[in-house]
Amino acid sequence: MTFRVRYTKQAREDLRRLFTFLLEIDPAAAQRARAKIAKGMKLLEEFPFTCRKARPDMPRLRELVIDYGHAGYVVLFDIDDASTVTILAVRHQREDDFF
């Protein structure tokens, strides 16, 4: 089964913020990070249940960890139903947690 992946407005803003931050420091690294994040999110189309639970009391709320360099990114998403995944937020691993 393939899941449709949707993005909330907040998730899109997070991605723009992360890309812009890295772009100002190292444009080539920003492009590599963008590609790595996109590749990681492809996993959600097929295997969203393989990602770790973000909270034990909310089994459909999950986190995808995407490694990049010495740290990486964490994607918070919700498995809405049998065919849809919604990306709620994206953080660099060195940023504050979602909750």
C-alpha positions in Angstrom: 0.0 0.0 0.0 1.2 3.5 -0.8 0.4 6.4 1.5 -0.2 9.9 0.3 2.0 12.4 2.1 0.6 15.8 2.9 2.4 18.8 4.6 0.8 21.2 7.0 1.6 24.9 6.6 3.8 24.7 9.7 5.8 21.8 8.2 6.4 23.8 4.9 7.5 26.8 6.9 9.9 24.6 8.9 11.4 23.2 5.7 11.9 26.7 4.3 13.4 28.0 7.5 15.9 25.1 7.7 16.9 25.4 4.1 17.3 29.2 4.3 19.4 28.9 7.4 21.8 26.4 5.8 21.8 28.3 2.4 23.2 31.4 4.1 26.1 29.3 5.5 26.8 26.8 2.8 24.7 26.6 -0.4 26.0 23.2 -1.5 25.3 21.8 2.0 21.7 23.2 1.8 21.1 21.4 -1.5 22.5 18.2 -0.1 20.3 18.5 3.0 17.2 19.2 0.9 17.9 16.1 -1.2 18.5 13.9 1.9 15.3 15.1 3.6 13.3 14.5 0.4 14.7 11.0 0.2 14.0 10.3 3.8 10.4 11.4 3.4 9.9 9.0 0.6 10.0 6.3 3.2 6.7 7.6 4.6 5.0 6.7 1.3 5.6 3.0 2.0 6.5 2.4 5.6 5.3 5.0 8.0 4.7 2.5 10.8 8.4 1.6 10.9 9.2 5.1 12.4 9.3 5.5 16.2 6.3 6.6 18.2 6.6 10.3 19.3 4.4 9.7 22.3 3.4 6.3 23.8 -0.2 7.5 24.3 -0.6 8.5 20.6 0.4 5.5 18.5 -0.2 7.2 15.1 2.0 10.2 16.0 5.5 9.3 14.8 8.9 10.7 14.2 11.2 10.0 11.2 14.9 10.6 12.0 16.9 11.6 8.9 20.7 11.6 9.5 22.8 14.3 8.0 26.4 15.0 8.9 27.0 15.0 12.7 23.3 15.5 13.4 20.2 15.4 11.2 16.6 16.2 11.1 13.4 14.9 12.8 10.1 14.9 11.0 7.0 14.7 13.2 4.0 13.2 11.3 0.6 11.7 11.9 -0.7 8.5 10.2 -4.2 9.9 9.5 -5.7 6.7 8.1 -4.9 3.7 5.9 -3.8 5.9 3.0 -2.7 9.3 4.3 0.3 10.6 6.3 0.5 14.3 7.4 3.8 15.9 8.1 3.2 18.2 11.0 6.7 19.7 11.7 10.4 19.4 10.9 13.3 20.2 13.2 17.0 20.0 13.2 18.1 17.5 15.9 19.9 20.3 17.8 16.7 22.4 18.1 14.1 22.1 20.9 11.9 19.1 20.9 8.3 19.2 19.5 6.7 18.9 22.9 
